[in-house]
Amino acid sequence: MSRDLSQAVIPQGGATMFHLPLESLEDMEVLGTTAAGPRLPGAPRPPLRLFPPQPGRVAIVTGGTEGIGFATAKHLARLGMHVIIAREETGSWIPGMEFLYCDLASMKSIRQFVQKFKMKKIPLHVLVNNAGVMMVPQRETEDGFEEHFGVNYLGHFLLTHLLLDDLQASGSPGRSARVVTVSSATHYVGELDLDDLQSRWVGGYSPHGAYARSKLALVLFSHRLQVLLEAKGSPVTANVADPGVVNTDLYRHVFWGTRLLKKLFGWWFFKTPDEGAWTSVYAAVSPALEGVGGRYLYNEKEAKSLAITYDPKLQRQLWARSCQMTGIADMTRDTLWG
């Protein structure tokens, strides 16, 4: 469908953006899903699922230039949202989106990103903590953190903390702002040693173990965040989205045999990025989740995360340690930020 270039607007910051008109089912459609079973090639599309338009609302999606993040950003933009993609690489111009540089491996870059966003003087209704690395070789971020823990977890911990005042100012009773944190089923096999969060001592380095630990930490963080938000009566909710097994480039660091099997049979066993993004989009805009937080969502339904993720003591301990590592004040003794 052709687009009228007269609809383009230039938001503060200079990036071109489109408010897409919802002129057809294609524009209103978010995603179909085949989560109930393998997606057979050439199978009929599942029934369309429609969400209400989201004009005037703003979302930030980390890692949104490819894979699940790109699919999430694309479909939020189709619903009329102004989507800002936080990414360490610039991307090509895409209708409905703008790019703002953010390297989650750098605390300095994250703070600069937040500063630039706040200079725009626009609201923030949805934050999707999506970006991540998977099974990379042992290496450290700019700040000396193990890369999985630093990028996947600490980067999003700091980003969320710095943007919470914007989210709280934008949310309202009956129309909450939302924090959606993308984890994975790998968290079920994760182990969290508060004395070795960076995988440096116990049993040597394991890329799979480090990745699972970062995903486990994200679930603990999201559950704790929701407890604190509720205690404050904040108009912000926090939920976890589990996308399932998705065919993305994150697998480029896994064993070559696994990559070969993925290439040969991925179309059968793996979701597409669009299908994988569905739960994130559902968590970001579904009316069924209005005012609802503290959920672990898989295939658009509530599931139980690992039992220890509901342990309030472990949640508090990880939160306090994360504040120390990112250099922010832990004010949770007074519920949340005073």
Secondary structure as a PSIPRED ss2 file (coil, helix, strand):
# PSIPRED VFORMAT (PSIPRED V4.0)

   1 M C   1.000  0.000  0.000
   2 S C   1.000  0.000  0.000
   3 R C   1.000  0.000  0.000
   4 D C   1.000  0.000  0.000
   5 L H   0.000  1.000  0.000
   6 S H   0.000  1.000  0.000
   7 Q H   0.000  1.000  0.000
   8 A E   0.000  0.000  1.000
   9 V E   0.000  0.000  1.000
  10 I C   1.000  0.000  0.000
  11 P C   1.000  0.000  0.000
  12 Q C   1.000  0.000  0.000
  13 G C   1.000  0.000  0.000
  14 G C   1.000  0.000  0.000
  15 A C   1.000  0.000  0.000
  16 T C   1.000  0.000  0.000
  17 M E   0.000  0.000  1.000
  18 F E   0.000  0.000  1.000
  19 H C   1.000  0.000  0.000
  20 L C   1.000  0.000  0.000
  21 P C   1.000  0.000  0.000
  22 L C   1.000  0.000  0.000
  23 E C   1.000  0.000  0.000
  24 S C   1.000  0.000  0.000
  25 L H   0.000  1.000  0.000
  26 E H   0.000  1.000  0.000
  27 D H   0.000  1.000  0.000
  28 M H   0.000  1.000  0.000
  29 E E   0.000  0.000  1.000
  30 V C   1.000  0.000  0.000
  31 L C   1.000  0.000  0.000
  32 G C   1.000  0.000  0.000
  33 T C   1.000  0.000  0.000
  34 T C   1.000  0.000  0.000
  35 A C   1.000  0.000  0.000
  36 A C   1.000  0.000  0.000
  37 G C   1.000  0.000  0.000
  38 P C   1.000  0.000  0.000
  39 R C   1.000  0.000  0.000
  40 L C   1.000  0.000  0.000
  41 P C   1.000  0.000  0.000
  42 G C   1.000  0.000  0.000
  43 A C   1.000  0.000  0.000
  44 P C   1.000  0.000  0.000
  45 R C   1.000  0.000  0.000
  46 P C   1.000  0.000  0.000
  47 P C   1.000  0.000  0.000
  48 L C   1.000  0.000  0.000
  49 R C   1.000  0.000  0.000
  50 L E   0.000  0.000  1.000
  51 F C   1.000  0.000  0.000
  52 P C   1.000  0.000  0.000
  53 P C   1.000  0.000  0.000
  54 Q C   1.000  0.000  0.000
  55 P C   1.000  0.000  0.000
  56 G C   1.000  0.000  0.000
  57 R C   1.000  0.000  0.000
  58 V E   0.000  0.000  1.000
  59 A E   0.000  0.000  1.000
  60 I E   0.000  0.000  1.000
  61 V E   0.000  0.000  1.000
  62 T E   0.000  0.000  1.000
  63 G C   1.000  0.000  0.000
  64 G C   1.000  0.000  0.000
  65 T C   1.000  0.000  0.000
  66 E C   1.000  0.000  0.000
  67 G H   0.000  1.000  0.000
  68 I H   0.000  1.000  0.000
  69 G H   0.000  1.000  0.000
  70 F H   0.000  1.000  0.000
  71 A H   0.000  1.000  0.000
  72 T H   0.000  1.000  0.000
  73 A H   0.000  1.000  0.000
  74 K H   0.000  1.000  0.000
  75 H H   0.000  1.000  0.000
  76 L H   0.000  1.000  0.000
  77 A H   0.000  1.000  0.000
  78 R H   0.000  1.000  0.000
  79 L C   1.000  0.000  0.000
  80 G C   1.000  0.000  0.000
  81 M C   1.000  0.000  0.000
  82 H E   0.000  0.000  1.000
  83 V E   0.000  0.000  1.000
  84 I E   0.000  0.000  1.000
  85 I E   0.000  0.000  1.000
  86 A E   0.000  0.000  1.000
  87 R E   0.000  0.000  1.000
  88 E C   1.000  0.000  0.000
  89 E C   1.000  0.000  0.000
  90 T C   1.000  0.000  0.000
  91 G C   1.000  0.000  0.000
  92 S C   1.000  0.000  0.000
  93 W C   1.000  0.000  0.000
  94 I C   1.000  0.000  0.000
  95 P C   1.000  0.000  0.000
  96 G C   1.000  0.000  0.000
  97 M E   0.000  0.000  1.000
  98 E E   0.000  0.000  1.000
  99 F E   0.000  0.000  1.000
 100 L E   0.000  0.000  1.000
 101 Y E   0.000  0.000  1.000
 102 C C   1.000  0.000  0.000
 103 D C   1.000  0.000  0.000
 104 L C   1.000  0.000  0.000
 105 A C   1.000  0.000  0.000
 106 S C   1.000  0.000  0.000
 107 M H   0.000  1.000  0.000
 108 K H   0.000  1.000  0.000
 109 S H   0.000  1.000  0.000
 110 I H   0.000  1.000  0.000
 111 R H   0.000  1.000  0.000
 112 Q H   0.000  1.000  0.000
 113 F H   0.000  1.000  0.000
 114 V H   0.000  1.000  0.000
 115 Q H   0.000  1.000  0.000
 116 K H   0.000  1.000  0.000
 117 F H   0.000  1.000  0.000
 118 K H   0.000  1.000  0.000
 119 M H   0.000  1.000  0.000
 120 K C   1.000  0.000  0.000
 121 K C   1.000  0.000  0.000
 122 I C   1.000  0.000  0.000
 123 P C   1.000  0.000  0.000
 124 L C   1.000  0.000  0.000
 125 H C   1.000  0.000  0.000
 126 V E   0.000  0.000  1.000
 127 L E   0.000  0.000  1.000
 128 V E   0.000  0.000  1.000
 129 N E   0.000  0.000  1.000
 130 N C   1.000  0.000  0.000
 131 A C   1.000  0.000  0.000
 132 G C   1.000  0.000  0.000
 133 V C   1.000  0.000  0.000
 134 M C   1.000  0.000  0.000
 135 M C   1.000  0.000  0.000
 136 V C   1.000  0.000  0.000
 137 P C   1.000  0.000  0.000
 138 Q C   1.000  0.000  0.000
 139 R C   1.000  0.000  0.000
 140 E E   0.000  0.000  1.000
 141 T C   1.000  0.000  0.000
 142 E C   1.000  0.000  0.000
 143 D C   1.000  0.000  0.000
 144 G C   1.000  0.000  0.000
 145 F C   1.000  0.000  0.000
 146 E E   0.000  0.000  1.000
 147 E H   0.000  1.000  0.000
 148 H H   0.000  1.000  0.000
 149 F H   0.000  1.000  0.000
 150 G H   0.000  1.000  0.000
 151 V H   0.000  1.000  0.000
 152 N H   0.000  1.000  0.000
 153 Y H   0.000  1.000  0.000
 154 L H   0.000  1.000  0.000
 155 G H   0.000  1.000  0.000
 156 H H   0.000  1.000  0.000
 157 F H   0.000  1.000  0.000
 158 L H   0.000  1.000  0.000
 159 L H   0.000  1.000  0.000
 160 T H   0.000  1.000  0.000
 161 H H   0.000  1.000  0.000
 162 L H   0.000  1.000  0.000
 163 L H   0.000  1.000  0.000
 164 L H   0.000  1.000  0.000
 165 D H   0.000  1.000  0.000
 166 D H   0.000  1.000  0.000
 167 L H   0.000  1.000  0.000
 168 Q H   0.000  1.000  0.000
 169 A H   0.000  1.000  0.000
 170 S H   0.000  1.000  0.000
 171 G C   1.000  0.000  0.000
 172 S E   0.000  0.000  1.000
 173 P C   1.000  0.000  0.000
 174 G C   1.000  0.000  0.000
 175 R E   0.000  0.000  1.000
 176 S C   1.000  0.000  0.000
 177 A E   0.000  0.000  1.000
 178 R E   0.000  0.000  1.000
 179 V E   0.000  0.000  1.000
 180 V E   0.000  0.000  1.000
 181 T E   0.000  0.000  1.000
 182 V E   0.000  0.000  1.000
 183 S C   1.000  0.000  0.000
 184 S C   1.000  0.000  0.000
 185 A H   0.000  1.000  0.000
 186 T H   0.000  1.000  0.000
 187 H H   0.000  1.000  0.000
 188 Y H   0.000  1.000  0.000
 189 V H   0.000  1.000  0.000
 190 G C   1.000  0.000  0.000
 191 E C   1.000  0.000  0.000
 192 L C   1.000  0.000  0.000
 193 D C   1.000  0.000  0.000
 194 L C   1.000  0.000  0.000
 195 D C   1.000  0.000  0.000
 196 D C   1.000  0.000  0.000
 197 L C   1.000  0.000  0.000
 198 Q C   1.000  0.000  0.000
 199 S C   1.000  0.000  0.000
 200 R C   1.000  0.000  0.000
 201 W C   1.000  0.000  0.000
 202 V C   1.000  0.000  0.000
 203 G C   1.000  0.000  0.000
 204 G C   1.000  0.000  0.000
 205 Y C   1.000  0.000  0.000
 206 S C   1.000  0.000  0.000
 207 P H   0.000  1.000  0.000
 208 H H   0.000  1.000  0.000
 209 G H   0.000  1.000  0.000
 210 A H   0.000  1.000  0.000
 211 Y H   0.000  1.000  0.000
 212 A H   0.000  1.000  0.000
 213 R H   0.000  1.000  0.000
 214 S H   0.000  1.000  0.000
 215 K H   0.000  1.000  0.000
 216 L H   0.000  1.000  0.000
 217 A H   0.000  1.000  0.000
 218 L H   0.000  1.000  0.000
 219 V H   0.000  1.000  0.000
 220 L H   0.000  1.000  0.000
 221 F H   0.000  1.000  0.000
 222 S H   0.000  1.000  0.000
 223 H H   0.000  1.000  0.000
 224 R H   0.000  1.000  0.000
 225 L H   0.000  1.000  0.000
 226 Q H   0.000  1.000  0.000
 227 V H   0.000  1.000  0.000
 228 L H   0.000  1.000  0.000
 229 L H   0.000  1.000  0.000
 230 E H   0.000  1.000  0.000
 231 A H   0.000  1.000  0.000
 232 K H   0.000  1.000  0.000
 233 G C   1.000  0.000  0.000
 234 S C   1.000  0.000  0.000
 235 P C   1.000  0.000  0.000
 236 V E   0.000  0.000  1.000
 237 T E   0.000  0.000  1.000
 238 A E   0.000  0.000  1.000
 239 N E   0.000  0.000  1.000
 240 V E   0.000  0.000  1.000
 241 A E   0.000  0.000  1.000
 242 D E   0.000  0.000  1.000
 243 P C   1.000  0.000  0.000
 244 G C   1.000  0.000  0.000
 245 V C   1.000  0.000  0.000
 246 V E   0.000  0.000  1.000
 247 N C   1.000  0.000  0.000
 248 T C   1.000  0.000  0.000
 249 D H   0.000  1.000  0.000
 250 L H   0.000  1.000  0.000
 251 Y H   0.000  1.000  0.000
 252 R H   0.000  1.000  0.000
 253 H H   0.000  1.000  0.000
 254 V C   1.000  0.000  0.000
 255 F C   1.000  0.000  0.000
 256 W H   0.000  1.000  0.000
 257 G H   0.000  1.000  0.000
 258 T H   0.000  1.000  0.000
 259 R H   0.000  1.000  0.000
 260 L H   0.000  1.000  0.000
 261 L H   0.000  1.000  0.000
 262 K H   0.000  1.000  0.000
 263 K H   0.000  1.000  0.000
 264 L H   0.000  1.000  0.000
 265 F H   0.000  1.000  0.000
 266 G H   0.000  1.000  0.000
 267 W H   0.000  1.000  0.000
 268 W H   0.000  1.000  0.000
 269 F H   0.000  1.000  0.000
 270 F C   1.000  0.000  0.000
 271 K E   0.000  0.000  1.000
 272 T C   1.000  0.000  0.000
 273 P H   0.000  1.000  0.000
 274 D H   0.000  1.000  0.000
 275 E H   0.000  1.000  0.000
 276 G H   0.000  1.000  0.000
 277 A H   0.000  1.000  0.000
 278 W H   0.000  1.000  0.000
 279 T H   0.000  1.000  0.000
 280 S H   0.000  1.000  0.000
 281 V H   0.000  1.000  0.000
 282 Y H   0.000  1.000  0.000
 283 A H   0.000  1.000  0.000
 284 A H   0.000  1.000  0.000
 285 V H   0.000  1.000  0.000
 286 S C   1.000  0.000  0.000
 287 P H   0.000  1.000  0.000
 288 A H   0.000  1.000  0.000
 289 L H   0.000  1.000  0.000
 290 E C   1.000  0.000  0.000
 291 G C   1.000  0.000  0.000
 292 V C   1.000  0.000  0.000
 293 G C   1.000  0.000  0.000
 294 G C   1.000  0.000  0.000
 295 R C   1.000  0.000  0.000
 296 Y E   0.000  0.000  1.000
 297 L E   0.000  0.000  1.000
 298 Y E   0.000  0.000  1.000
 299 N C   1.000  0.000  0.000
 300 E C   1.000  0.000  0.000
 301 K E   0.000  0.000  1.000
 302 E E   0.000  0.000  1.000
 303 A E   0.000  0.000  1.000
 304 K C   1.000  0.000  0.000
 305 S C   1.000  0.000  0.000
 306 L C   1.000  0.000  0.000
 307 A H   0.000  1.000  0.000
 308 I H   0.000  1.000  0.000
 309 T H   0.000  1.000  0.000
 310 Y H   0.000  1.000  0.000
 311 D C   1.000  0.000  0.000
 312 P H   0.000  1.000  0.000
 313 K H   0.000  1.000  0.000
 314 L H   0.000  1.000  0.000
 315 Q H   0.000  1.000  0.000
 316 R H   0.000  1.000  0.000
 317 Q H   0.000  1.000  0.000
 318 L H   0.000  1.000  0.000
 319 W H   0.000  1.000  0.000
 320 A H   0.000  1.000  0.000
 321 R H   0.000  1.000  0.000
 322 S H   0.000  1.000  0.000
 323 C H   0.000  1.000  0.000
 324 Q H   0.000  1.000  0.000
 325 M H   0.000  1.000  0.000
 326 T H   0.000  1.000  0.000
 327 G C   1.000  0.000  0.000
 328 I C   1.000  0.000  0.000
 329 A C   1.000  0.000  0.000
 330 D C   1.000  0.000  0.000
 331 M C   1.000  0.000  0.000
 332 T H   0.000  1.000  0.000
 333 R H   0.000  1.000  0.000
 334 D H   0.000  1.000  0.000
 335 T C   1.000  0.000  0.000
 336 L C   1.000  0.000  0.000
 337 W C   1.000  0.000  0.000
 338 G C   1.000  0.000  0.000
